[in-house]
Amino acid sequence: MRELPPIEEGFDVFVHDGDVKIGAVRDVRPHSITIFVENAGDFSVPKDAVHEVVAGKVVLHCGLLDSGLKNAINHAHDAEDPKAMSGFPQDPVD
């Protein structure tokens, strides 16, 4: 296992190349972290699936995540109102 900078509870979690927070670190163990994903709950993620840790952020390798977590990430922001988030309506992405 490669050496990562220290991960702490409360760090924000992102997917590789993503700019939208998908959750937060809930617990840190020697070989895994537990993250809370909005609208889905807690998931255990092996540290091998962590791409990088920088400035209080954990960035995950999406390709190394299990299908249940990927599904949760895809729906993490479903309950949010896009108008409230941006201040103006957004066109749907095709």
C-alpha positions as CSV (number, residue, x, y, z in Angstrom):
1,M,0.0,0.0,0.0
2,R,1.4,3.4,-0.9
3,E,1.8,6.1,1.7
4,L,-0.9,8.7,1.8
5,P,-0.9,12.0,3.7
6,P,-2.9,11.7,7.0
7,I,-6.7,11.6,6.5
8,E,-8.8,13.0,9.2
9,E,-12.5,12.7,10.2
10,G,-14.5,15.6,8.6
11,F,-12.4,15.9,5.4
12,D,-14.5,16.5,2.4
13,V,-14.7,13.7,-0.2
14,F,-14.6,14.1,-4.0
15,V,-14.4,11.7,-7.0
16,H,-11.4,11.9,-9.3
17,D,-11.5,15.0,-11.5
18,G,-14.7,16.1,-9.8
19,D,-15.4,19.5,-8.3
20,V,-18.6,18.6,-6.4
21,K,-18.3,17.3,-2.8
22,I,-20.0,13.9,-2.5
23,G,-19.5,13.3,1.2
24,A,-17.3,13.5,4.2
25,V,-14.9,11.2,6.1
26,R,-16.6,9.7,9.1
27,D,-13.9,7.3,10.3
28,V,-10.3,6.4,9.5
29,R,-8.8,2.9,9.9
30,P,-5.4,1.5,9.0
31,H,-6.6,0.2,5.6
32,S,-9.9,1.9,4.9
33,I,-11.9,5.0,5.5
34,T,-15.7,5.3,6.2
35,I,-17.4,8.1,4.2
36,F,-20.8,9.4,4.6
37,V,-22.5,10.0,1.2
38,E,-25.5,12.4,1.2
39,N,-28.8,10.6,0.7
40,A,-27.2,7.1,1.0
41,G,-25.3,6.7,4.4
42,D,-21.9,5.3,5.3
43,F,-19.6,3.3,3.0
44,S,-16.3,1.7,3.7
45,V,-13.6,2.6,1.1
46,P,-10.2,0.9,0.9
47,K,-7.3,3.3,1.1
48,D,-6.1,1.9,-2.3
49,A,-9.1,3.7,-3.8
50,V,-7.9,7.1,-2.6
51,H,-6.3,9.0,-5.4
52,E,-4.9,11.9,-3.3
53,V,-5.3,13.8,-0.1
54,V,-4.7,17.5,-0.2
55,A,-5.8,20.5,1.8
56,G,-8.5,18.7,3.8
57,K,-9.9,16.9,0.7
58,V,-9.9,13.2,-0.1
59,V,-10.1,12.5,-3.8
60,L,-11.2,9.0,-4.8
61,H,-10.4,6.9,-7.9
62,C,-14.0,6.3,-9.2
63,G,-12.8,3.2,-11.2
64,L,-11.8,1.5,-7.9
65,L,-15.1,1.9,-6.1
66,D,-17.8,-0.8,-5.8
67,S,-21.0,-0.4,-7.7
68,G,-23.1,0.4,-4.6
69,L,-20.9,3.4,-3.8
70,K,-20.8,4.5,-7.4
71,N,-24.6,4.5,-7.4
72,A,-24.8,6.4,-4.2
73,I,-22.4,9.0,-5.6
74,N,-24.5,9.4,-8.7
75,H,-27.5,10.2,-6.5
76,A,-25.8,12.2,-3.7
77,H,-27.3,15.5,-4.8
78,D,-30.7,14.3,-6.0
79,A,-32.6,16.1,-3.2
80,E,-31.0,19.5,-3.9
81,D,-32.9,22.2,-5.8
82,P,-30.6,23.3,-8.6
83,K,-32.3,26.7,-8.6
84,A,-31.4,27.2,-5.0
85,M,-27.8,26.1,-5.5
86,S,-27.0,28.4,-8.4
87,G,-29.4,31.3,-8.1
88,F,-30.7,30.7,-11.6
89,P,-32.3,27.8,-13.5
90,Q,-29.9,25.4,-15.3
91,D,-30.6,23.6,-18.5
92,P,-30.4,19.8,-18.1
93,V,-27.3,18.1,-19.3
94,D,-27.9,15.7,-22.3
